[in-house]
Structure formats: C-alpha cells, structure tokens
Amino acid sequence: MSDTVVKITNLVKRYKELVALDNFNLEIKKGEVFGLLGPNGSGKSTTMNCVLSLLAYDEGEIEVFGERMEPSRYDLKKRIGVVPQNVAVFDELTVQENIDYFCGLYIKDKETKSKYVEDAIEFVGLSDFRKFKPRKLSGGLLRRLNIACGIAHKPELIFFDEPTVAVDPQSRNKILENITELNKQGATIVYTTHYMEEVEQICTNILIMDRGKSVASGTSEELKKMIKNTENVVVDIKRLPAEKIEELKKLSHVYEVSYVSDRLTIKCAGGRHNISHVIAFFEKENIEYDRIYSELPTLNDVFLEITGKELRDKED
Amino acid sequence: MAGRIFVTHLKLALREKHALFWTLAFGMILGTLFYVAFHGIYSQESLDSIPTALVTGDALESMKDGEGNAVDIEGMLKELTYDNGKKMLELKTVSESEAEELLANGDVDGVISVTLDEQNAPKFSLEIKENGIGQSVLTVVVGEYQASFDYLRYLYENHPDRLADYFARNDQVIDYVEAKNIGGNNKDPYVAYFYNLMAMVCLFCSLQSLAAMCRNQADIDDVGKRTNLVPVNKMVYELSALAAVYVIQFVATSLVLCYLNFVLGVDFGGELPWLFLMTALGTLLGVSLGFMVAHIGAKSYDKKETILTVITLLGGFFAGLFYHGMKAVMEENCPIVNRINPSAVITDSFYSLNMFGPGDRVTRSVIYMLALAAVFIAIGSLLGRRQRYASL
C-alpha cells in the first residue's frame, strides 16, 4: 500500500488572466510535517483549497489517500482536518459548543464524540475557557479554538493554513508544539506559511513555491545545500567607503557584499574561517566596527538566490 | 446529522438577538403606526354603501319571467346588504350619458350596465374609473351575477327539469352574493394595509435565511470554509439550517400576528388557525426567497442583501404597501407581477381568507404559496449545487 497521502499532478488554476498554479506538482508522504513555503500570493492557499475540493481548478489531478479527491468524497473528508487561516467559529456558541458541533459533524457516536471534544479542549489548553464565547477570548486563545475545531475528530491528515499569523510569541510556540505533538500522534501535517523559521523548526519536508510553481523541495538541509551561499558574515558598521566594499569583494570565497542601513552583509561560498578574514581586513584597513558575527544561510537565502527576491514581505 | 445541524442553528438563531428583533420590531412598530393612522378613519368609512349607477336601457323590458313580469335587477341589487343589514349599494338607475357623467365626476364608484347579447341573454358589465375597495366589491358583485345568470341559462337550455329545483333552493340568484359574504368578514378597507404589513414581515425573514445561508459559503464567510469541508451533503446541511431559521422566524411572525390581532385588535377577517397557516406559508415564502438569493453568483453578502432588500421593498410597493390601489393597477396592466411577487401572493392569501373564507380560493392560495416556495428552494439548490468555488 502506498504511503503517499497527497499527490498533485500538473495542477493548473487560473483566475482570468492570472495563472495562480502553473503545472504544480506535489507529493506528501504519510507521517510528514510538510511545509509549503512561499511569499504572499505564491499559491499556497490556492493549492490547499484545491486539494480540499473547495476551489475548482482548470487542469491536473489531485489524489488524497490514493483516491481522486472530489467535493462529494465524504469518506475522504472524514479523514481530513483543516485549520483555516482566519478563525472560523460561531460567535454565538461557547468554546465547548463550537468544538462539539464541528466534531459532531464527523463523529456520530456520542460517547466517542464527547471524549474527542474533551481531548481537544485539553490538547489546546482551553479547559478554563470552555464556557467562554469566542469574543471573550484573546487572539492567541482564538487561534487555539480554531485549531481545536479542526482537529477534534482526530483526522489522519491535517492542513494548517498560516495558523500563526498575528499571534503573540507565546501562543505561536504553543501552536507549533501542538502541531509537532499531533504529528507524533500519527497525523500527517501540511503546513503553509511564509515564516521560514517555523518551517525550519517543525517541518520534515519543505516545498518552496513562487508564482504558482515549485521552486525547490527537500529537507531544510537539502535546500540549503542547493545554493552556493554557505555562510553570511554580518557587520554593524557606521561608515564604509565604497572602495572598501569593492576590496571586500575580492576576498577569497566572498561572492556578494551589500551595505544597507549601517549593516554590511558579506556572502561567502564555501571556505573556512571567513569571519577571521573579514576581521583581518578591517584591522589592516584600520576600520572601526561595532559588532561582527557569522550566520548560516536561511531558507530566505535559498529563496533569494533561486528567485532573486525576499521570501517575506517587508511589512512582515 | 440533519438534526444536529438543525438544533445548533436553532441555537444560533435564538442567540442572534438582533435578527429576531428586526422581524418583531418592524412588524410591531409599523403595525402600531398603521393602527394609529387608520383607526379613526376606518371606523367611519368601513360600512359605507357604494355609490353605483345602473344602466339597463331597454334590456329589462325584453327579460320577462314565466308570468310576463320584467326581471327586477334593480330590486335585486338594492337588496344586497352587509352583515349588519346596511345596504351594500347606493344605487341610481340612470341613462348611459348620465352614468358617464356621474362616473367622470366621481359621484359613483362604478357603472353597472345590463345589455342583451345575441341570444337575448343578459350581459352585465362594469365600468370603473379608479381602483379601491368599493370598485373591488362591485367587480365581485357583477361577476357573481353574470355567473348566476349564465348558469340559469345553461339550465334553461340543457336541463329545464332542474330549474324548479334550482329556484326552490331559496332564491339563489340573490342569496348567492350574500352567501359568499361579499365585502368580507372584515369590511375595513384599510385592513389591506395590514395584509401588506404581514407580507412585509414574512419577507423580512428572507434576510435571516440569507444571512444563515451566506454563513455556509466559503467565499463569503470563514465559517463557511469549515462547513464546506465537513463530510455532510451540502444540501442536507443548508436545508437543515434553513429549517431552523424557518422555525424561529415563524415564531417571530406569529408574535407579530398575535400583536396585531390581540393587542391592536386588527380584525384580519379569518379564523385564527387559518391566519396562522397563512403566516406560516408567508414565512416559508420569505425564508425560501432568502435561500434563493443567497445562491445567486459569487457576490458579496452586502450585494446579496441589497438585492434582497430591493426585491422586498419593490414587492411591497407593487403589492400596495405604500398605496393600496397599486396591486389593482398591476393586476390590470401587468398581472404576471402579482403572480410572482411574493408580497402580492401573501397579501392575496390573507385577502382571500377574509373575503371568501376557507374554500377553493384559499386552497388555491395555499397551493400557490407552497409552489412558489418550492420554486425558490429548487432554484437556490440548483445554483448551490456547484460545490467548488471559482475563487476564495
């Protein structure tokens, strides 16, 4: 039996002139925490909505649990949980009533349902808020309720659509912990986001997409190995003449230097002790600097090098 | 599953207090205003005799009974009374030219002319200048008389042996009109405004069904995204939710009816169970209209609400909410509007109940309202069948 949970083949989705998904392909294996990473408008949510049969598409095939996904495939829908980007609960119902209602649409047996609802409330840490109406909850707690409504029926495949947008760090960590825990309990997770740190933190497999196309895929390490950038030396420096930047570019293994807002970033490809060479250059040239450190490339660097643009919008 | 969805949506509708409030408040506030405005007027006007001109010419001379006496049509019309014994018609027998002048001056509501056709049978016709309650009553009187005379002629030509039985059954030509209770149980001409008000209250329910249905649409509401993903047939889900909205809204419209009937003392002219039936069907028509509009294209909730508000207000206008003669104007110039306008259909059902009581015409109204509601739901279901969205 195949361990492929989701398979997308040559998916095309157009919004009039705009091609949102352009022959997009994807395969998600059982037990993965699969990260779908891309900037806003790259097609992540469109992909998810197509897989869930919410959105009509123009071409291609989508299989879930080895079977063609259709709006009327209730047998497949029963095995799927979704945590949408925006909080999707009834304001008139309490926390417990909301979870109970949505869980009850999947689970017929009353006893099982009651147990699952309790499990979900415990899992997201809303025990003290079960009688609260959503409008009384903080943003972070609302997100947790949103998750509970999506996972209470213990689905095998769970889609998380940017669940941490506009969430405080504490709630964000709690949400990420929950996702990791759900995966440990056996659920396959599809996680869409434009926060690369989160993807690096929890995802076992990552697909980077841009303009409706798959740009690269693999584990975090595999993705980073795809690019020539191996190390970034960053220096906080008040004033640096243009000719010195040109000289820095001539150092061995350095292939790109940028100086923006008193921050100098030196990108290196291979080599060891790159930071030592930079420090030696400054001492030789008698240039003063505040702070100097070295960092490994991020997924943003991967995205930047492949597409030539930042993964995250400036305002993010 | 349908039961769970129904119960939860009942809970949602009950807790969404503003939804109930508007249905109740609209009916009660406007009803009170109507009551204050019309109370003094209709107590004076409701039992007035209808000024009518009768033109018979030489026709009556040619119409003789078996004993050679001319048929006394004038006498028969003069004998028509309301339930309290007051004469229904204030009749003047005049020449054709005089009648025209009286009608032109507004001295009479209508001119009843009796002529003879080629077969020497009496032919009744009515000429009116405006539309109103008096004119409506005259239309029914003339129609009933023509039908009775036609029936008599049919018996005379085909079954003369039955004529004796016919006359023996208490002089039906005259009593027929009274037995039909022309002028209704409630002759208050302004009660039509309350029919229209009830129609509007019923149609306002459409806003609640629209809101409930839009909540289930993934391209309008976030909750809709979730409900579209559950393993439940979309139509089962939506119709269960619609049933819950219907129950709550029926309670609200019934409360408005009770307020108008018991608190303000508005006499709708029908028996209470029948009035509740008409309210129930009117509410069904309202929520089904909202259901249909909710499924029109990929428009925002606000746009759909605007469409529905326009339909409701225009419907009320054409049904005579703002000018009570409007319905008759539409009937004369564009009768199809009165057939498909939910407001007119509901108004007509109350009118039929008052004018004719439970019977064929009311049954027709019931069937018509059920059919129209079924059409609205069928259209909504067909439009909503495409479960995938073009954009989200």
Interface residues (C-beta under 8 A of the other chain):
Chain A: Y15 S45 T46 N49 L52 S53 L54 L55 A56 P71 S72 Y74 D75 K77 K78 I80 V82 P84 N86 V87 A88 V89 F90 E92 L93 E97 Y101 F102 G104 L105 Y106 K108 C149 G150
Chain B: M1 R4 I5 T8 K11 L12 R15 E16 A218 D221 D222 V223 G224 K225 R226 T227 N228 L229 V230 P231 V232 N233 K234 R386 Q387 R388 Y389 A390 S391 L392
